[in-house]
Amino acid sequence: MEGGFLQGLRGRLRRVPWLSLAYHRVRESLLPLARAVRTPYGFRFKGSAAMQAGSFEREEMDLVRGLLAERDVLIDVGANVGLYTCLARSLGKPAVAVEPLPSNLRMLRANLAANRWADTEIAEVGLAALAGEAELLGTDTGASLVPGWAGLPHRTLLRRTIRLETLDRLLAGRFAGQRLLIKIDIEGAELACLRGAAQTLQRTPAPAWLVEICLAENFPGGANPDFVNTFDLFFEYGYRAWTANAACRPVTREDVGRWAARGRAESGSYNYLFAR
């Protein structure tokens, strides 16, 4: 009942931009003051109940936990409030948390502080094909560089100008010889980020990549125009692809082309693992 009420309230607020802005500003100011809860993963965390309970992206979290056993550093692109960054730190692995939204950054820092991790690098930028600036729309886990993402009205006041960097310039040759795990969850802007990562894609040893790539979900117009190109970029650099879920099913060019033609991905996941 409460969940339905809150969902309805948010829907009504969306139709009144200044009320929606006021609601989110109050909520953002109060969240970092919440009590940190110990998660099933062993670290303390402030955030959504699903994240605290370990039910948020459970298959992806289990996959990342397994991958980090063989990886040296996590590059957490679209770190949000720090769930994956905290997972890496709890396993003794350093992380670079990349997050441009100030409200998410406050929660990210609160979560690191709750676990007394004062040595985690935070990059307050968005990643794209070129360095510069752009308008970030929305808030929480749905903030996006894509106008109209997840049905967000174009006249929303939930917008701000952020600094853009490329992944190649952010890493700038650091972590030489180390095995990177790069997680990218940036709400529809994946291809632009990867186009700024040519050097990183060619590193030795090659990074493993966990990337959210939606086909129809959340895109204005109901289709991701970059779906095939995002996979093709990885394939062109010699990477193989799998679904990032318990099935860990191989994904081929033929699969991707068929899904795009049908307008429906049959992978059972929005997240994909790339490695070579």
C-alpha positions in Angstrom: 0.0 0.0 0.0 2.7 2.5 1.0 4.8 1.7 -2.1 1.8 2.3 -4.3 1.0 5.6 -2.6 4.6 6.8 -3.0 4.7 5.7 -6.6 1.5 7.6 -7.3 2.7 10.7 -5.4 5.9 10.7 -7.5 3.8 10.4 -10.7 1.7 13.4 -9.7 4.8 15.5 -8.7 6.3 14.8 -12.1 3.5 16.8 -13.7 4.2 19.9 -11.5 7.9 20.6 -12.2 8.6 22.9 -9.2 7.0 20.6 -6.8 9.0 17.7 -8.2 12.2 19.7 -7.7 11.3 20.6 -4.1 10.5 17.0 -3.3 13.8 15.7 -4.6 15.8 18.4 -3.0 14.3 17.7 0.4 14.7 13.9 -0.1 18.4 14.3 -1.2 19.2 16.4 1.9 17.8 13.8 4.3 19.1 10.6 2.8 22.7 10.9 3.9 21.5 11.3 7.5 19.8 7.9 7.4 21.2 5.0 9.4 23.7 2.7 7.7 22.5 -0.9 7.6 24.9 -3.9 7.4 24.3 -5.7 4.1 24.5 -9.4 3.4 27.8 -8.6 1.7 29.3 -7.4 5.0 29.6 -3.7 4.5 27.4 -0.9 6.0 25.2 1.0 3.5 22.8 3.8 3.3 20.4 3.7 0.3 17.3 1.9 -0.9 15.9 -1.0 1.0 16.7 -3.3 -1.9 20.4 -2.3 -1.9 20.6 -2.7 1.9 18.9 -6.1 1.7 21.1 -7.5 -1.1 18.2 -8.0 -3.5 19.2 -5.1 -5.9 20.9 -6.6 -9.0 21.7 -9.7 -7.1 23.0 -11.7 -10.0 25.2 -8.8 -11.2 26.5 -8.3 -7.6 27.4 -12.0 -7.4 29.1 -11.9 -10.8 31.1 -8.8 -9.8 32.1 -10.4 -6.5 33.4 -13.5 -8.5 35.2 -11.4 -11.1 36.9 -9.3 -8.4 38.6 -12.4 -7.1 40.7 -12.4 -10.3 40.8 -8.6 -10.9 42.9 -5.9 -9.2 40.9 -2.7 -9.5 37.2 -1.7 -10.1 36.5 1.3 -12.3 32.9 2.0 -11.3 31.4 4.2 -14.1 28.0 5.5 -13.0 28.8 4.7 -9.4 25.5 6.2 -8.1 25.5 5.9 -4.3 28.4 3.4 -4.3 27.0 -0.1 -4.0 29.6 -1.7 -6.3 32.4 0.5 -5.0 31.6 -0.6 -1.5 31.5 -4.2 -2.6 35.0 -3.9 -4.1 36.4 -2.1 -1.0 34.9 -4.8 1.2 36.9 -7.4 -0.8 40.1 -5.4 -0.3 40.1 -4.1 -3.9 40.7 -0.4 -4.8 38.0 1.3 -6.7 37.6 4.5 -8.8 34.1 5.7 -8.4 32.9 7.9 -11.4 29.7 9.8 -10.6 28.7 13.3 -11.7 25.4 13.9 -9.7 26.0 15.9 -6.5 23.2 14.1 -4.5 24.6 10.7 -5.4 28.1 11.9 -4.5 26.9 12.9 -1.0 25.4 9.4 -0.5 28.5 7.8 -2.0 30.8 9.6 0.5 28.4 8.8 3.4 28.6 5.1 2.5 32.4 5.2 2.3 32.5 7.0 5.6 30.1 4.5 7.2 32.8 1.8 6.5 35.8 4.1 7.4 37.1 3.9 3.8 38.9 7.2 3.4 41.2 6.2 0.5 38.7 5.6 -2.4 39.2 7.8 -5.5 36.1 9.7 -6.6 35.9 11.3 -10.1 33.1 13.9 -10.2 32.5 13.7 -13.9 30.4 12.0 -16.6 32.2 10.0 -19.3 31.7 10.6 -23.0 33.5 10.5 -26.4 35.0 13.9 -25.8 35.8 16.1 -22.8 33.5 19.1 -22.3 30.2 19.8 -20.6 26.6 18.4 -21.0 23.2 18.6 -19.3 22.4 15.7 -17.0 18.6 15.2 -16.6 16.8 13.4 -13.7 18.0 12.2 -10.4 18.8 9.1 -8.3 19.5 5.9 -10.3 17.7 7.4 -13.4 19.9 10.5 -14.1 20.8 10.4 -17.8 22.4 12.4 -20.6 19.6 11.1 -22.9 16.7 13.6 -23.1 13.4 11.9 -22.3 15.1 8.9 -20.6 12.6 6.8 -18.7 9.7 9.1 -19.6 11.2 12.1 -17.9 9.4 15.2 -19.2 11.5 17.5 -21.4 10.5 20.5 -19.3 11.8 18.9 -16.1 13.7 21.2 -13.6 15.7 18.2 -12.5 18.7 19.1 -14.7 22.2 20.4 -14.2 25.3 21.0 -16.2 28.1 18.5 -15.5 31.7 18.2 -16.6 32.5 15.4 -19.2 35.8 13.5 -19.4 36.9 10.5 -21.5 37.8 7.2 -19.9 41.1 7.3 -21.6 42.0 10.7 -20.1 40.6 9.7 -16.7 42.8 6.6 -16.5 45.7 8.3 -18.4 47.9 5.2 -18.4 47.5 4.5 -14.7 47.1 0.9 -13.3 49.6 -0.4 -15.9 49.8 -4.1 -15.9 46.8 -4.4 -13.6 43.7 -6.4 -14.3 40.8 -3.9 -14.4 37.1 -4.6 -14.1 35.1 -1.7 -15.6 31.4 -1.5 -14.7 29.4 1.0 -16.8 25.8 1.9 -15.9 25.1 5.3 -17.3 21.5 5.2 -18.5 21.7 5.0 -22.3 25.1 6.9 -22.9 27.2 3.7 -23.1 28.4 4.1 -26.7 29.6 7.6 -26.2 31.6 6.6 -23.2 33.2 3.7 -25.1 34.1 5.9 -28.0 36.3 7.8 -25.5 37.9 4.6 -24.3 39.9 3.3 -27.4 43.2 3.1 -25.4 41.5 1.4 -22.5 39.9 -1.2 -24.7 43.3 -2.1 -26.1 45.1 -2.4 -22.7 47.1 -5.4 -21.8 45.9 -7.2 -19.8 42.5 -6.5 -21.3 39.9 -5.2 -18.9 36.7 -7.1 -18.2 33.7 -4.9 -18.8 30.2 -5.1 -17.2 27.9 -2.8 -19.2 24.2 -2.1 -19.0 22.8 -2.0 -22.6 19.1 -1.6 -22.9 17.3 -2.2 -26.3 13.8 -0.8 -25.8 13.6 -0.1 -22.1 13.7 3.6 -21.0 14.6 5.1 -24.4 12.4 7.8 -25.8 10.7 6.3 -28.8 11.1 2.8 -27.4 14.4 1.9 -29.2 18.1 2.2 -28.5 19.6 3.5 -31.7 23.1 2.5 -30.6 22.3 -1.1 -29.4 24.0 -2.9 -32.3 26.9 -0.4 -32.5 27.7 -0.8 -28.8 28.2 -4.6 -29.2 30.0 -4.1 -32.5 32.5 -1.8 -30.9 33.5 -4.6 -28.4 33.5 -7.2 -31.1 35.8 -5.1 -33.3 38.3 -4.9 -30.4 38.3 -8.7 -30.1 36.1 -9.0 -27.1 33.5 -11.8 -26.6 30.2 -11.2 -24.9 28.0 -13.0 -22.3 24.8 -12.2 -20.4 25.7 -10.8 -17.0 23.3 -13.1 -15.1 23.4 -16.6 -13.6 23.0 -18.2 -17.1 26.1 -16.4 -18.4 25.0 -17.2 -21.9 27.3 -16.3 -24.8 26.1 -13.5 -27.0 27.0 -13.3 -30.7 26.7 -10.7 -33.5 23.8 -12.8 -34.9 22.0 -12.6 -31.5 22.4 -8.9 -31.3 21.2 -8.3 -34.9 18.2 -10.6 -34.4 17.2 -8.9 -31.1 17.5 -5.4 -32.7 15.4 -6.5 -35.7 12.7 -7.9 -33.4 12.9 -4.9 -31.0 13.2 -7.3 -28.1 16.3 -8.7 -26.4 16.0 -12.4 -25.5 19.0 -12.4 -23.3 17.2 -12.3 -19.9 19.4 -9.4 -18.8 20.0 -5.7 -19.4 23.7 -6.2 -18.4 26.4 -7.9 -20.4 29.9 -9.0 -19.7 32.7 -8.5 -22.2 36.2 -10.0 -22.0 38.9 -11.4 -24.2 
